């Protein structure tokens, strides 16, 4: 094995999209043909160099490399191990082949996309079939390692582990772990190559170890890491677990010949787990005591107490983040708006790196060396504990006064009769999920309004014109249930957060959701309350332009929480009920304005499902209750829709039924309608709209394709319950492609009808 030196401070990964979304803009320019591959690679190289040198200068003595990606780290692993689908093999250029797998082309379907464990990041799902022949191509990783070493950076290459890669893949025979014997030798060879290139340590990410593993899978943990640690010429191996507690996998892993383990002490791992695993006493333990997923300042005294206890029972202790910093914004430096008090409670990526370095200094040199910084942190925590903005007694009293009827409606069959009498919809009614393209003109007008270059009245008039255009387009295409297109909305969560007490919306707090899709999760810091109606004016205006029903479009409480940075000073179930009350008030006002259909989207329902089965029931109880609280204030004649997308929904099928929405639209195009089998197995009897085309790909589906999808859906769902819609909102697509796709969708529905 390569001679190694221990280290003291690190992070498990970093953002890659760029502090000003430089990579996003470069990739989209490449897709549009405005720059070539070399220009794109130049942007990537500049970002990597800036990241690496900044981390090294911040006091980290081990810096992760290889976490940079043009789209997704799991897709990168698939490319490195020769596991891209055969349908992209004929694309000669490797970069274009990679992007074709990620987002498809006019003739190639992309890989399925779903959520990365219980985060809002999406990964591309590898497809393994009989034609998958694993083969190692490590040029990207080795190149980035050499780049870091040449800069003098103490580089630690990062890999997705073989168990996580295979557990997240879809295999044609239903068990991707059967391919382990083919894949493991490539990891062994990769370790040799990394050692030759100068790597002292390698980080192998195995977040799957914090999920429920059976005895066979635990035996595979022992097998894999015994085999990898047996490689003679290799770097020291650090296996990183995060997002939870590894539980029974920890002693199995510790008993192998690996040199280190990274553990998440924010989301589940305890000191007792380490002390109770004797095999860890001689290994390097990377203690994730700084939260890599949320934006609150670390309680440094608590973290130091944890570290001090761990130090007594470990050979070498390293301070780190709980996970990669991929999930938080780059730096507070880009935020000018927060008041000083609120700002003092927060830590984005750069601030978390500073916390890691500070804790390492305090641990090894004593707290006197950082006494001023510790005093500042204590003062900030003290102000947060007593700030009056955190509590709204009126909201709490209203929630306490609600009885059990607040989450009940009449039986679904009775509601269906009332709704059909009111709506008069045809079989296979067509609709869209909510948003229409956010055109350059819309974005320009919004930016001008934010800068004060447009008055509120001017902005309102321009957005009303956009709404009128979207209604006219839907009328022309012949859709049955219309939407207003959401031109006035920046994001489906941020839009509501900006109108609710208890939230702060950042100006530049961008994080990557998938590929080049970036979001700015709002910060939920206090009790939530609705100040005034949020959508009624826009939806009411759209309804005034047509006789067809226009859906009121709202975001559900679970998704608002999942796609925000949520307060950590009270149970999340309590926060969910507060958000649900605000959404409930909005549904009642929409109904009073004459809106007959209201959609409350919950695409994050599966996303927040705990990674351990023992915690699922408690989560689903409050998730279902909060949705039903938000939707049960309207009459039975008002039709409630919900929408779910881009997750593996089999685990929450019963919960989807328990939401009791009259119609559920759900992603199904990339997964080829497989969710319908799960729904049928659960006895689902409500309306369902399986997506008939994938909006995250630039390709326009033909009428024939959509017709075939509908006929496939009808094998599983009675025509009286089947709706026809895309997979998701259309905001990221272009107007011309949307019009053509929707025209084909309407024609297909008519043909099948």
Beta strands, then each sheet from edge to edge (+ up, - down):
strand 1: 63-65
strand 2: 113-115
strand 3: 122-124
strand 4: 127-128
strand 5: 155-160
strand 6: 170-171
strand 7: 201-205
strand 8: 236-240
strand 9: 260-264
strand 10: 284-290
strand 11: 316-321
strand 12: 500-504
strand 13: 511-514
strand 14: 517-519
strand 15: 523-530
strand 16: 551-555
strand 17: 565-566
strand 18: 597-601
strand 19: 639-644
strand 20: 663-666
strand 21: 687-690
sheet 1: 1+ 5+ 7+ 8+ 9+ 10+ 11+
sheet 2: 2+ 3-
sheet 3: 4+ 6+
sheet 4: 12+ 15- 17-
sheet 5: 13+ 14-
sheet 6: 16+ 18+ 19+ 20+ 21+
end
